[in-house]
Amino acid sequence: MPEHQTPLIATIAAGLMLAFILGLIAQRLRIQPLVGYLLAGVMVGPYTPGFTADPALAAELAEIGVILLMFGVGLHFSLKDLLSVARIAVPGAVGQIAVATLMGAGLSWALGWSMQAGFVFGLSLSVASTVVLIRALQDRHILDTSRGRIAVGWLVVEDLAMVLALVLLPAIAVVTAGGDVPATRIVFSLLVTLAKVSIFVVVMLVVGRRVIPWLMHHTAHTGSRELFRLAVYAIALGVAYGAAKLFGVSFALGAFFAGVVLGESDLSQQAAEEAIPLRDAFAVLFFVSVGMLLNPAVFLDAPFAMLVTVAIIIVGKSAAAYLIVRAFRYPKTTALTVSASLAQIGEFSFILIGLGVDLKMVPKEARDLVLAGAIVSIMLNPLVFAMLEKWERDKKGAAGTSTSPEPPTAAKVAEADNTPVMTSLTGHDVVIGYGRVGSLVGAGLVRDGAKVLVIEAGETASTKARNDGAEISRGNAADPAVLAAANLAGARRLYVTIPEPFEAGQVIQQARLANPTIDILARAHTDAAVEHLDKLGANLVVLGETEIAHRMLERPRGKPAETPPPQAG
């Protein structure tokens, strides 16, 4: 079959294969794999020799990743969380957008562009990438912390502002081009957009809160995991598409609210697990699609403009976000986390600048600068977070000699600490993860009088473990610094209850090196995972299906089943 008849397959195959190869190389070089994904996009893009993937198809595939990602965020981000950060997220996002837009307009003025070009260009530099922000927070296990919720809430407000901008830009283009469009028409367009967004939110909170959980519970009762997984994808993609077509909001915002609504259901955790594999695959395609848009010639043709663009994204708007958060009397850690999270641009920036070019509001050079700024800022964002983590470690090291700690305020919130203090426990049990399995194990150990240390990244799960009577260590257990703080050398037993076999394997391997005699118990979902964890040093690996079968066979065979008593009424 000719190649041109299979552009979808060719785009997915080439994108994923190159992303895997370059991502693996980046990982070996101790660079974030997403750098490899971006370079894969450059290689299959139209500006480099060799195979060229379909950019339109790649962009749509990437949009699916954004939808699934925001759906997953919504599952863990309740309406209460959203409202709790509105006080800082709304004025913060609006203020930061204004500052970034002014800085972008200043650069455009220096380049000799028009005022309208400066407005669109600056606006494109003001909004962060959903995928990059969420990925950064998830990788550092701070998405569920208070500072993570502020960053996500800030991003939601930015998305809403960009939806308004996309609606108003065509009218502004006509006005600035000399068209006879009255101001009342522009105001009317703004009011219509606000009304559509408000109606969508009301529909989701009134109708969606009843229909979506009911639909998921009904599907779960069929007993078909295939149908349940299909229901998760159908809700995420269906609500996102319907929100865009009926109410004019973004795919990402529609999917986010679908997740928020479903998050109130008891099945939210299972839904999140089902969405992960497809979400991660399409998130990779997002980075590939971004790399495809870059024309490398911009680095040689306009180096000064490119450097200033990157400085606005990474330094300018991050500094504005930091000052705004501090002005609301939040601690430095929160301000730095929010500013680091926003030190990049992404999908909305591409949409805005693309619309500006189509409307002839900005020159094509502006699009190249935005794309180059996105690539560079996404590549440098892990470095920004690394600097933040180093600052946190240095601050913690100096905490013992500090005589002027930051004064507490009403807005100050508990912060996750990625470098916990070494526990004083000895002869204790360490539980990795406090989800459905870990919480049962931890609570049972505490009831039996054991000294228990729980390593957990999530804030909600950590609070539950603390309430159950366990000592808490916040962070990723696969991080050697976090695991070392658990004093495995003095522990008697390690329970690895997390379901991911690769992360569990890293924990077991490090634990066995730290304490060759420690008793390690782990869970697994497949025979391959059992073999993998067993080779790395686990003493006992529990496979769910096997244990269920053993429990059923414990009942004496030949004994008739007891008939339950009839129900009254």
Wavefront OBJ file of the C-alpha trace (Angstrom):
o trace
v 0.000 0.000 0.000
v 1.459 3.439 -0.887
v 2.755 5.497 2.012
v 0.499 8.471 1.275
v -2.569 6.319 1.955
v -1.550 5.689 5.551
v -0.571 9.094 6.959
v -2.107 8.363 10.375
v -0.202 5.107 10.844
v 3.003 6.639 9.492
v 2.725 9.638 11.816
v 2.073 7.531 14.925
v 4.709 4.905 14.073
v 7.477 7.362 13.172
v 6.658 9.674 16.071
v 6.590 6.960 18.736
v 9.637 5.056 17.446
v 11.843 8.125 17.233
v 10.514 9.431 20.542
v 11.395 6.125 22.184
v 14.926 6.024 20.758
v 15.774 9.648 21.520
v 13.967 9.545 24.864
v 16.049 6.500 25.849
v 19.232 8.298 24.839
v 18.185 11.376 26.831
v 17.491 9.182 29.853
v 20.948 7.597 29.575
v 22.467 11.086 29.440
v 20.454 11.996 32.559
v 18.333 14.486 30.616
v 14.537 14.601 30.787
v 13.102 12.175 28.153
v 10.772 14.915 26.886
v 13.838 16.574 25.326
v 14.188 13.462 23.197
v 10.507 13.621 22.284
v 10.897 17.230 21.105
v 13.955 16.378 19.019
v 12.021 13.475 17.495
v 9.433 15.987 16.343
v 12.104 18.178 14.771
v 13.447 15.157 12.879
v 10.047 14.237 11.381
v 9.072 17.861 10.806
v 8.892 19.670 7.461
v 12.082 21.686 8.054
v 14.495 18.756 8.221
v 15.401 16.237 5.474
v 13.967 12.741 5.357
v 10.530 11.479 6.312
v 7.951 14.187 7.079
v 4.976 13.322 9.268
v 1.549 14.887 8.772
v 1.563 17.972 11.057
v -2.239 18.306 11.096
v -2.693 14.693 12.201
v 0.074 15.044 14.785
v -1.614 18.111 16.255
v -4.942 16.287 16.596
v -3.284 13.261 18.186
v -1.545 15.588 20.633
v -4.891 17.191 21.486
v -6.159 13.771 22.593
v -3.232 13.589 24.994
v -4.119 17.007 26.410
v -7.747 15.900 26.860
v -6.815 12.693 28.699
v -4.234 14.502 30.803
v -6.654 17.203 31.948
v -9.320 14.563 32.565
v -6.919 12.767 34.902
v -6.067 16.027 36.662
v -9.749 16.731 37.173
v -10.212 13.297 38.758
v -7.836 14.341 41.548
v -8.847 17.996 41.698
v -12.177 18.442 43.462
v -14.443 21.453 43.089
v -13.603 22.322 46.689
v -9.906 22.425 45.763
v -10.649 24.639 42.776
v -12.626 27.145 44.833
v -10.039 27.090 47.613
v -7.337 28.513 45.323
v -9.567 30.987 43.442
v -8.450 33.807 45.766
v -4.884 33.607 44.453
v -5.386 31.897 41.073
v -7.780 34.446 39.537
v -5.927 37.709 40.279
v -2.572 35.956 39.901
v -3.286 34.581 36.431
v -4.840 37.843 35.223
v -1.918 39.890 36.558
v 0.706 37.588 35.097
v -1.030 37.569 31.677
v -1.043 41.371 31.692
v 2.662 41.616 32.563
v 3.744 39.016 29.982
v 1.602 40.651 27.289
v 3.214 44.033 27.958
v 6.708 42.545 27.780
v 5.894 40.796 24.507
v 4.449 44.004 23.120
v 7.669 45.808 24.067
v 9.750 43.314 22.077
v 7.401 43.598 19.092
v 7.739 47.393 19.199
v 11.532 47.038 19.125
v 11.171 44.779 16.076
v 9.009 47.344 14.325
v 5.734 45.421 14.459
v 2.300 46.985 14.844
v 0.467 47.434 18.146
v -1.997 44.639 17.368
v 0.908 42.314 16.520
v 2.477 43.126 19.867
v -0.778 42.355 21.681
v -1.224 38.934 20.047
v 2.471 38.074 20.360
v 2.586 39.040 24.048
v -0.615 37.162 24.780
v 0.870 34.045 23.177
v 3.836 34.234 25.568
v 1.637 34.570 28.651
v -0.037 31.150 28.856
v 1.741 27.994 30.056
v 1.466 24.513 28.572
v -1.003 22.210 30.282
v 0.967 19.092 29.406
v 4.332 20.399 30.598
v 2.975 21.873 33.833
v 1.060 18.760 34.877
v 3.904 16.462 33.841
v 6.403 18.486 35.896
v 4.185 18.445 38.989
v 3.433 14.730 38.631
v 7.104 13.784 38.166
v 7.947 15.592 41.418
v 4.869 14.262 43.246
v 3.606 17.720 44.199
v 0.448 17.776 42.062
v -1.736 16.927 45.071
v -0.086 19.468 47.373
v -1.461 22.928 48.090
v 1.138 24.573 45.860
v 0.348 22.095 43.091
v -3.361 22.923 43.322
v -2.577 26.639 43.124
v -0.518 26.080 39.957
v -3.290 23.996 38.344
v -5.974 26.493 39.363
v -3.822 29.286 37.923
v -3.596 27.350 34.656
v -7.379 26.842 34.520
v -7.879 30.617 34.805
v -5.315 31.152 32.035
v -7.200 28.703 29.810
v -10.458 30.580 30.400
v -8.762 33.863 29.496
v -7.392 32.343 26.282
v -10.862 31.074 25.327
v -12.105 34.663 25.551
v -9.121 35.873 23.528
v -9.775 33.376 20.722
v -13.373 34.584 20.448
v -12.475 38.275 20.461
v -9.439 38.221 18.128
v -11.464 38.057 14.872
v -13.520 41.087 15.909
v -10.390 42.967 16.986
v -8.752 42.124 13.645
v -11.666 43.676 11.741
v -11.595 46.812 13.906
v -7.834 47.344 13.576
v -8.045 46.717 9.832
v -10.410 49.657 9.504
v -13.663 47.725 9.510
v -16.780 49.397 10.797
v -17.426 47.212 13.856
v -19.112 49.010 16.752
v -17.831 48.582 20.286
v -21.211 47.153 21.278
v -20.585 44.198 18.987
v -17.296 43.411 20.702
v -18.900 43.720 24.136
v -21.737 41.500 22.971
v -19.257 38.827 21.776
v -17.548 38.921 25.159
v -20.841 38.557 27.033
v -21.909 35.664 24.810
v -18.622 33.861 25.493
v -18.944 34.384 29.235
v -22.519 33.125 29.093
v -21.482 29.975 27.198
v -18.714 29.164 29.670
v -21.049 29.810 32.624
v -23.758 27.588 31.137
v -21.228 24.815 30.556
v -20.019 24.967 34.167
v -23.604 24.932 35.461
v -24.528 21.997 33.230
v -21.529 20.010 34.435
v -22.132 20.785 38.115
v -25.893 20.208 38.030
v -26.507 17.601 35.343
v -23.042 16.094 34.961
v -22.649 15.424 38.701
v -25.658 13.133 38.487
v -25.363 11.579 35.039
v -21.619 10.827 34.808
v -21.211 9.000 38.182
v -24.460 7.110 37.540
v -23.225 6.032 34.111
v -19.886 4.849 35.520
v -21.522 2.885 38.346
v -23.954 1.290 35.893
v -21.047 0.285 33.646
v -19.069 -1.082 36.588
v -22.015 -3.277 37.552
v -21.872 -5.003 34.154
v -18.644 -6.617 35.330
v -16.888 -5.844 32.037
v -13.548 -4.110 32.454
v -13.507 -3.480 28.712
v -16.773 -1.532 28.891
v -15.596 0.355 31.978
v -12.394 1.414 30.219
v -14.423 2.424 27.163
v -16.746 4.463 29.370
v -13.767 6.383 30.800
v -12.481 7.311 27.345
v -15.971 8.067 26.037
v -16.688 10.483 28.884
v -13.311 12.221 28.669
v -13.334 12.680 24.899
v -17.099 13.077 24.541
v -17.443 15.834 27.144
v -14.360 17.631 25.806
v -15.671 17.560 22.239
v -19.192 18.540 23.275
v -17.870 21.400 25.404
v -15.897 22.773 22.449
v -18.699 22.436 19.902
v -21.671 23.472 22.044
v -20.151 25.981 24.452
v -16.991 27.191 22.722
v -14.633 26.254 25.568
v -11.341 24.442 25.032
v -11.023 20.663 24.827
v -8.725 20.769 27.854
v -11.182 22.742 29.983
v -14.081 20.480 29.040
v -12.110 17.356 29.918
v -10.941 18.924 33.178
v -14.493 19.547 34.390
v -15.531 16.036 33.307
v -12.772 14.708 35.554
v -13.797 17.006 38.419
v -17.362 15.685 38.238
v -16.313 12.031 38.032
v -13.797 12.614 40.818
v -16.672 12.798 43.294
v -17.536 9.168 42.488
v -16.149 6.169 44.362
v -14.834 4.885 41.035
v -12.514 7.829 40.402
v -9.343 5.923 41.341
v -10.188 3.049 39.014
v -11.056 5.482 36.231
v -7.697 7.235 36.664
v -5.822 3.937 36.394
v -7.642 3.026 33.183
v -6.806 6.386 31.554
v -3.059 6.264 32.277
v -1.733 4.065 29.395
v -3.488 5.922 26.573
v -2.820 9.280 28.226
v 0.930 8.730 28.396
v 1.166 7.573 24.772
v -0.668 10.622 23.436
v 1.239 12.956 25.741
v 4.419 11.800 23.977
v 2.802 12.628 20.638
v 2.100 16.113 21.956
v 5.803 16.803 22.417
v 6.539 15.296 19.001
v 3.959 17.591 17.385
v 5.530 20.642 19.061
v 8.949 19.712 17.713
v 7.520 19.363 14.190
v 6.460 23.009 14.149
v 9.921 24.418 14.749
v 11.933 25.919 11.901
v 15.543 25.655 13.164
v 16.545 28.577 10.925
v 15.027 31.024 13.416
v 17.979 30.458 15.745
v 20.316 31.866 13.075
v 18.017 34.428 11.469
v 16.855 36.204 14.641
v 19.079 35.225 17.597
v 18.503 38.441 19.583
v 14.719 38.295 19.269
v 14.746 34.615 20.175
v 16.842 35.174 23.307
v 14.566 38.000 24.468
v 11.492 35.828 23.802
v 12.924 33.015 25.920
v 13.846 35.515 28.652
v 10.267 36.826 28.752
v 8.917 33.285 29.100
v 11.360 31.930 31.658
v 12.407 35.030 33.592
v 9.845 37.767 32.980
v 6.532 36.082 33.567
v 7.975 33.769 36.231
v 9.182 36.797 38.190
v 5.722 38.346 37.848
v 4.082 35.149 39.151
v 6.530 34.959 42.067
v 5.886 38.568 43.129
v 2.113 38.130 42.873
v 2.094 34.975 45.017
v 4.346 36.617 47.603
v 2.108 39.698 47.591
v -0.707 37.426 48.757
v 1.574 36.393 51.656
v 2.136 32.796 50.587
v 5.510 31.221 51.504
v 8.517 31.345 49.201
v 8.263 27.641 48.385
v 4.764 28.108 46.991
v 5.792 31.197 45.006
v 8.823 29.441 43.513
v 6.836 26.328 42.609
v 4.153 28.355 40.817
v 6.717 30.492 38.983
v 8.735 27.423 37.921
v 5.573 25.677 36.731
v 4.657 28.623 34.505
v 8.158 29.136 33.036
v 7.202 27.654 29.656
v 4.546 27.969 26.942
v 2.662 25.419 24.896
v -0.526 24.441 23.128
v -2.627 27.589 23.619
v 0.319 29.706 22.506
v 0.437 27.820 19.192
v -3.311 28.234 18.666
v -3.245 31.956 19.425
v -0.262 32.816 17.259
v -1.586 30.612 14.445
v -4.909 32.477 14.507
v -3.035 35.779 14.565
v -1.098 34.791 11.430
v -4.290 33.643 9.680
v -5.972 36.973 10.516
v -2.862 38.841 9.302
v -2.476 40.463 12.717
v 1.114 39.304 13.210
v 3.965 38.496 10.804
v 5.010 34.890 10.244
v 8.268 35.622 12.073
v 6.226 35.942 15.267
v 5.058 32.337 14.938
v 8.642 31.128 14.548
v 9.681 33.041 17.688
v 6.785 31.608 19.702
v 7.585 28.064 18.580
v 11.300 28.496 19.282
v 10.472 29.973 22.688
v 8.208 27.019 23.421
v 10.856 24.453 22.469
v 13.610 26.125 24.475
v 11.421 26.825 27.514
v 10.087 23.259 27.593
v 13.653 21.939 27.401
v 14.836 24.272 30.165
v 11.825 23.786 32.454
v 13.323 20.689 34.155
v 16.448 22.766 34.853
v 14.284 25.462 36.463
v 12.720 22.838 38.728
v 16.161 21.407 39.512
v 17.237 24.858 40.701
v 14.091 25.034 42.842
v 14.824 21.640 44.393
v 18.423 22.688 45.104
v 17.142 25.833 46.808
v 14.815 23.741 48.948
v 17.673 21.430 49.962
v 19.922 24.383 50.807
v 17.124 25.982 52.804
v 16.570 22.776 54.710
v 20.280 22.460 55.442
v 20.380 25.992 56.823
v 17.159 25.632 58.799
v 18.974 24.452 61.894
v 21.043 27.648 62.121
v 18.362 30.111 61.020
v 17.287 32.559 63.699
v 14.644 34.394 61.714
v 12.158 31.939 60.293
v 9.451 33.216 57.965
v 6.528 34.448 60.081
v 3.347 32.382 59.825
v 0.391 33.932 58.029
v -3.252 33.034 57.506
v -2.510 32.102 53.905
v 0.441 29.894 54.728
v -0.201 26.260 53.918
v 1.559 22.976 54.554
v 4.137 22.222 51.912
v 5.413 18.890 50.674
v 9.065 18.295 51.460
v 11.001 16.350 48.836
v 13.977 15.772 51.154
v 12.528 14.415 54.418
v 14.480 14.236 57.660
v 15.886 10.841 58.646
v 13.361 9.009 60.804
v 14.282 8.124 64.372
v 12.352 4.837 64.198
v 14.126 1.488 64.506
v 12.669 -1.981 64.340
v 9.822 -0.490 62.336
v 7.800 -1.464 59.283
v 7.969 0.688 56.146
v 4.925 0.874 53.864
v 5.415 2.227 50.338
v 2.199 3.834 49.102
v -1.057 4.362 50.987
v -3.671 3.573 48.383
v -6.292 0.836 48.530
v -3.784 -1.883 49.492
v -1.288 0.187 51.445
v -3.949 1.763 53.673
v -5.244 -1.682 54.672
v -1.713 -2.913 55.413
v -0.711 0.207 57.330
v -3.883 0.371 59.420
v -3.558 -3.324 60.254
v 0.061 -2.952 61.366
v -0.804 -0.002 63.606
v -3.643 -1.988 65.187
v -1.149 -4.761 65.943
v 1.091 -2.292 67.756
v 3.836 -2.018 65.120
v 5.853 1.132 64.533
v 4.947 2.164 60.983
v 6.544 4.615 58.563
v 4.584 5.365 55.377
v 6.244 6.832 52.264
v 3.559 8.550 50.213
v 3.570 11.436 47.710
v -0.111 12.368 47.763
v -1.385 14.833 50.344
v -4.776 13.165 50.876
v -3.278 9.692 51.334
v -0.601 11.090 53.654
v -3.248 12.709 55.826
v -5.125 9.405 56.027
v -1.950 7.546 57.035
v -1.193 10.137 59.707
v -4.728 9.825 61.069
v -4.300 6.046 61.185
v -1.297 6.511 63.483
v 1.657 6.126 61.099
v 4.680 8.369 60.714
v 4.740 10.062 57.294
v 7.566 10.648 54.837
v 6.419 12.652 51.803
v 7.964 11.980 48.412
v 8.681 9.387 45.725
v 9.977 6.177 47.298
v 12.102 5.463 44.210
v 14.132 8.582 45.030
v 17.265 7.360 46.876
v 17.197 10.384 49.225
v 13.607 9.688 50.252
v 14.215 5.980 50.726
v 17.399 6.588 52.719
v 15.470 8.770 55.162
v 13.280 5.768 56.049
v 16.243 4.088 57.855
v 15.816 0.774 56.053
v 19.008 -0.460 57.706
v 17.181 -0.385 61.038
v 13.785 -1.550 59.725
v 12.443 -5.070 60.115
v 10.077 -5.260 57.118
v 9.224 -3.400 53.916
v 5.773 -3.497 52.294
v 5.809 -2.302 48.665
v 2.113 -1.760 47.884
v 2.395 0.473 44.801
v 1.049 -1.196 41.612
v 3.705 0.049 39.138
v 6.236 -2.815 38.711
v 9.130 -0.634 37.454
v 8.925 1.841 40.317
v 8.379 -1.000 42.794
v 11.447 -2.741 41.387
v 13.602 0.337 41.936
v 12.453 0.507 45.564
v 13.127 -3.188 46.176
v 16.566 -3.044 44.559
v 17.650 -0.076 46.680
v 16.147 -1.573 49.840
v 18.020 -4.831 49.369
v 21.299 -2.935 49.030
v 20.548 -0.871 52.144
v 19.586 -3.897 54.254
v 20.407 -7.385 52.901
v 18.328 -9.072 55.636
v 15.170 -6.951 55.516
v 11.941 -8.858 54.785
v 10.406 -7.392 51.598
v 6.792 -8.012 50.616
v 5.371 -6.641 47.360
v 2.249 -6.783 45.201
v 1.934 -7.528 41.487
v -0.723 -7.730 38.796
v 0.956 -10.113 36.332
v 3.190 -13.189 36.364
v 5.903 -11.165 34.608
v 5.794 -8.562 37.384
v 6.089 -11.320 39.999
v 9.200 -12.677 38.284
v 10.664 -9.166 37.894
v 10.234 -8.221 41.570
v 11.396 -11.624 42.764
v 14.666 -11.298 40.827
v 15.297 -7.878 42.352
v 15.151 -9.245 45.884
v 11.568 -9.448 47.150
v 10.957 -12.218 49.691
v 7.250 -12.483 48.867
v 5.340 -11.145 45.861
v 1.573 -11.375 46.121
v -0.367 -11.824 42.885
v -3.974 -10.751 43.290
v -5.594 -13.505 41.210
v -3.540 -16.232 42.903
v -4.451 -15.087 46.405
v -8.139 -14.870 45.499
v -8.029 -18.460 44.264
v -6.246 -19.639 47.447
v -8.793 -17.849 49.626
v -11.661 -19.535 47.807
v -10.016 -22.944 48.174
v -9.625 -22.450 51.930
v -13.311 -23.277 52.310
v -13.667 -27.009 53.160
v -14.682 -28.826 50.007
v -17.810 -30.898 50.194
v -19.397 -28.607 52.759
v -22.721 -27.240 51.460
v -22.973 -23.500 51.126
v -24.879 -21.793 53.875
v -28.104 -20.204 52.720
v -28.341 -16.623 53.910
v -31.381 -15.821 56.048
v -34.295 -14.166 54.224
v -34.365 -10.384 54.333
v -37.103 -8.766 56.342
v -39.877 -7.142 54.275
l 1 2 3 4 5 6 7 8 9 10 11 12 13 14 15 16 17 18 19 20 21 22 23 24 25 26 27 28 29 30 31 32 33 34 35 36 37 38 39 40 41 42 43 44 45 46 47 48 49 50 51 52 53 54 55 56 57 58 59 60 61 62 63 64 65 66 67 68 69 70 71 72 73 74 75 76 77 78 79 80 81 82 83 84 85 86 87 88 89 90 91 92 93 94 95 96 97 98 99 100 101 102 103 104 105 106 107 108 109 110 111 112 113 114 115 116 117 118 119 120 121 122 123 124 125 126 127 128 129 130 131 132 133 134 135 136 137 138 139 140 141 142 143 144 145 146 147 148 149 150 151 152 153 154 155 156 157 158 159 160 161 162 163 164 165 166 167 168 169 170 171 172 173 174 175 176 177 178 179 180 181 182 183 184 185 186 187 188 189 190 191 192 193 194 195 196 197 198 199 200 201 202 203 204 205 206 207 208 209 210 211 212 213 214 215 216 217 218 219 220 221 222 223 224 225 226 227 228 229 230 231 232 233 234 235 236 237 238 239 240 241 242 243 244 245 246 247 248 249 250 251 252 253 254 255 256 257 258 259 260 261 262 263 264 265 266 267 268 269 270 271 272 273 274 275 276 277 278 279 280 281 282 283 284 285 286 287 288 289 290 291 292 293 294 295 296 297 298 299 300 301 302 303 304 305 306 307 308 309 310 311 312 313 314 315 316 317 318 319 320 321 322 323 324 325 326 327 328 329 330 331 332 333 334 335 336 337 338 339 340 341 342 343 344 345 346 347 348 349 350 351 352 353 354 355 356 357 358 359 360 361 362 363 364 365 366 367 368 369 370 371 372 373 374 375 376 377 378 379 380 381 382 383 384 385 386 387 388 389 390 391 392 393 394 395 396 397 398 399 400 401 402 403 404 405 406 407 408 409 410 411 412 413 414 415 416 417 418 419 420 421 422 423 424 425 426 427 428 429 430 431 432 433 434 435 436 437 438 439 440 441 442 443 444 445 446 447 448 449 450 451 452 453 454 455 456 457 458 459 460 461 462 463 464 465 466 467 468 469 470 471 472 473 474 475 476 477 478 479 480 481 482 483 484 485 486 487 488 489 490 491 492 493 494 495 496 497 498 499 500 501 502 503 504 505 506 507 508 509 510 511 512 513 514 515 516 517 518 519 520 521 522 523 524 525 526 527 528 529 530 531 532 533 534 535 536 537 538 539 540 541 542 543 544 545 546 547 548 549 550 551 552 553 554 555 556 557 558 559 560 561 562 563 564 565 566 567 568 569
